[in-house]
Amino acid sequence: MRIIQKRLLVFFALAAVLALLVYDARPHFDKDLIQLKRENNSAQRNWSLFFGQRFVFYEGPFRYEDDMNRIRDLIEPGRIVLSDLATSYYAAASLPVYVRNVHRHQGREYSSSWRKLLNRRTACNLHQQDVFLAFNKFIDVEQRNSASREQPQFKYVLVNKDSNNKNLRLDCLWHRRALLMENIVRVSKLKYEGEFLNLYEINDRSPTSASDG
């Protein structure tokens, strides 16, 4: 009888752990999300059985330490930075800022305007004039909201130029950066140009800055 009880306890314990794992893994098997990632060349996995040690260096944040340290001295803490998926994680760990990236599963619940921007992948298609105009309008709305509601302000775009980091290659902000730069500089100015990272600061459209200029 005791043997049966022990087996039942083990069974229910394993069943509970399995249920938690299944519950936690559900978003990774969302058909709509998987299809959207495929359509937009988003990374499909974060690890692999054949993920060698050299990738820990080339696909990690270690080489960006000098750039991050210099950027930390230039940025205003508590602002919002938009970047590609991989670099957004590096920035979140290194900088005193709020980080958003262009992928649907990141930062969607922050606000309705950010949710629309990320769902439409506006930042991936800034080389298209109509998309650029929508992005420009989004910046105006975000700056007004940050001023009136005392919420974090969208202030920076962080562009990674590293050609050896394979985590970047399927991300639209890296893959299309040559196309996007022309319009990014129309709404921002280059604040820092480093070996791997460029930091762009969004132009201030507030009434006070306009009157001062």
C-alpha positions, 0 to 999 in steps of 0.5 A, spaced: 500 500 500 505 504 501 509 503 495 502 505 491 502 511 495 509 513 493 508 512 486 502 516 486 505 522 489 511 521 484 506 521 479 502 527 481 508 531 482 511 529 475 504 531 472 504 538 476 511 540 473 509 537 466 503 542 467 507 548 469 512 547 463 506 546 458 503 552 461 509 556 460 511 554 453 505 555 450 507 562 447 512 559 443 508 554 440 503 560 438 501 558 430 499 566 429 506 568 432 510 563 429 507 564 422 508 572 423 516 570 425 517 566 419 514 572 414 518 577 417 525 573 418 525 573 425 529 568 429 526 562 430 530 559 436 535 562 442 539 556 442 541 550 439 544 543 440 550 545 436 551 552 439 559 552 440 563 556 444 565 561 439 558 563 438 558 565 446 563 570 444 561 572 437 553 572 438 554 575 445 555 582 448 562 582 450 565 586 445 560 591 446 562 593 453 566 599 451 560 602 446 555 601 452 560 604 457 560 610 452 553 610 451 551 610 458 555 616 459 551 620 454 544 618 454 538 620 459 536 615 464 529 612 464 528 614 456 526 609 451 530 606 446 528 602 440 533 597 437 533 590 434 532 584 438 539 581 440 541 588 441 535 590 445 537 585 450 544 587 451 542 594 452 537 592 457 542 589 461 547 595 460 543 601 460 539 605 465 533 605 460 527 602 457 528 598 451 523 596 446 524 592 439 521 591 433 518 584 434 511 582 436 512 579 443 516 584 446 513 590 449 506 590 446 502 591 452 506 598 454 501 602 451 496 602 445 501 606 440 507 602 441 502 595 440 500 598 434 507 600 432 510 593 433 504 589 430 505 593 424 512 592 424 513 600 422 520 600 424 522 595 419 519 599 413 521 606 414 524 606 407 517 606 405 515 613 405 508 612 407 510 608 413 515 613 415 510 618 415 506 614 420 512 613 424 513 620 424 506 621 427 508 616 432 513 620 435 509 626 435 504 622 439 509 619 444 512 625 445 506 629 447 504 623 451 510 623 455 510 630 457 502 630 459 502 623 463 509 623 465 511 617 462 518 615 459 519 618 453 521 615 446 528 618 445 533 613 442 534 608 436 540 604 437 543 601 431 548 595 431 553 594 425 556 588 427 557 583 421 559 577 425 553 576 430 549 571 427 543 573 432 542 580 428 542 577 421 535 575 421 533 582 424 530 587 420 533 593 423 540 590 422 538 586 415 535 593 412 539 598 416 542 601 410 535 602 407 532 605 414 538 610 415 536 615 410 529 616 414 532 614 421 536 620 420 530 625 418 527 624 425 534 623 429 541 625 430 547 621 431 549 622 438 554 616 438 558 612 433 562 606 436 566 600 433 559 596 433 554 601 436 551 607 433 546 611 438 541 616 434 537 621 439 530 622 436 529 630 435 525 634 440 518 636 437 516 640 444 513 647 443 519 649 448 524 646 444 521 649 438 521 656 441 528 656 443 531 654 436 
